[in-house]
Structures are given as structure tokens and as C-alpha cells.
Amino acid sequence: MVDMSSMASQDADEDDCEDEDEAIDEPLAPDQAKRLIQAILKTGTVSFSDHANKEMANDDMDAVDCTNVLRGGVVEQPEFENGSWRYRVRTNRMVVVVAFRSKEALRVVTAWRIP
């Protein structure tokens, strides 16, 4: 279950919340990333960057849309960008990009509708 109280935007550096014991050996294969996303959606924490909130608003998306993409979408090969591994999760209509903060937390970096 997604912790809705953590859905608020957070400006903290991604490493601030990462515990040494909780570190992930990245990059993950897409199937490993998908399993971790599923586990975090059930019992972990999902947060949204300011950029993600802005892009979601631009495309008339909300947290429920992003959660649905993360649940049912296909995870693509990871890309290393801005100091962290990013995982693009795609459906036919939307894309959500996430970065793992730990084994119990992920951050939505950006999201958009496919035209």
C-alpha cells in the first residue's frame, strides 16, 4: 500500500534517507526492479519530486495514475542520470520514472502521458 502521507513533495537529497543497511546494489535488471517496486507499493514509501508534481499537473495526472503505472507497467532498462539509477515504467498511455532511495522507498522523478 502506498503511504499517502508521504506523497507530498520532498526536496531532501536522495541519499539523506538511504540507510547503509538498506542500500541497493544497482543497477537492477528490469524484472528485479519490478519486484522491488511491487514490494515498496505494498509496504514501503513512495514520494514525488517537485519536478514530478509539476509534470504530472501539466499532463493531468495524479498519484493514483502513477501508482497504477507502477503496478501494471513494464520496467525498461535503467539509466544512470544525475547521480542515481532511474527506472522508466511504461504503459501504453503513461510513463513514470523512479529512483530507489532504499529497499523500502522510491521516489517518482518525473511522469508524463504519451501523446
N, C-alpha and C positions, 0 to 999 in steps of 0.2 A: 504494500500500500504506500502511496506517495504521501509524505508528511506535508500537508498543505501549509502548515505554519512556516515551513522552510522555503516555500515558493517565492517569497519576497526576494527582490534583487539584493545581491550581496557584492560589495566591492572588494572584499578581502582577497588577498593574493591566494592563488590555488594551493600553494604549499603551506599556508597558515593552518589549514585544517587537517593536513595529512600527518598522521602518526607514523613513526618509523615502523611499528609493528603492522601497520595497515597498508604499507606500500605495495604497489602492484608492479610486477616485473613486466613492463611494457616494452615493445608493443604487443598487444594481444591479437591473436587470429580473430577474424570476424565471428566465428562460432563461439569462441571464449568470451568475446566482448558481449555477444548477445545473451549468453548465460548470466554474465555479471550484471548487465542492465536489468534482466528479469528479476534477479535476486534483490537488487537495490530498489526496484519498484515495489517489491513485496514488503521489505523490512528496513530499507535504508532511507537516505535523504536525497532529494532532488532539489537543486537550486537553479536559478536563472540569472545569467549575467544581465547587466543593463543593456548591452547590445542585443541580446536575445529578446528581451522585453520590447525593445524598440522595433526590431524586425518583425516580431510576432504581431505587434499592433499594426504595423504597416500592411501586413498581409491578412489581417482579420483572423488571427489565430490566438488560441489561449492555451493554458496549461493542460487542459483536457485533450486538446488536439495533439500536443506534444507527447503526452503520456500514451495516447493511442498509437502514435507513430513508433514510439519506443517499444511498445508491446508487440506490435504486428509487423513492423518494418524489417527490411533487410539491411544488415550491417555491412558496409563496404570496407575495403582495406584501409587501415589507419594512415593518417598523415601527421607528420611532426610539424607543428606550427606554433610560433610564439612561445616556445619553451615547453610545450606539452603535446602529448599524443591526442589527436582528435579522431573521433569515430563518427562517420556520417551514416545516419539511419534513414532509409528511404522507403516511401510507399509510392504508389502511382500519382499521388496528389501533393505530398508534402515531404520535406527533408528537415531533419533535426540533427544538429551536430553537438556531440557531447564530449566532455573530457572527464576522466575519472579522477576524483580527489582522494579516494581511498577505496577499500573493498566494500564500504558501506555508503559511499556518497558519490554522486556525479553532478556535474554542472552542465546545463544546457548553454552552449556557447552562442549559437545562433539557430535560426529556423526560418523557413520560407515555404511558400506554396509554389508548386511547379505550374507555370502558365499553361 
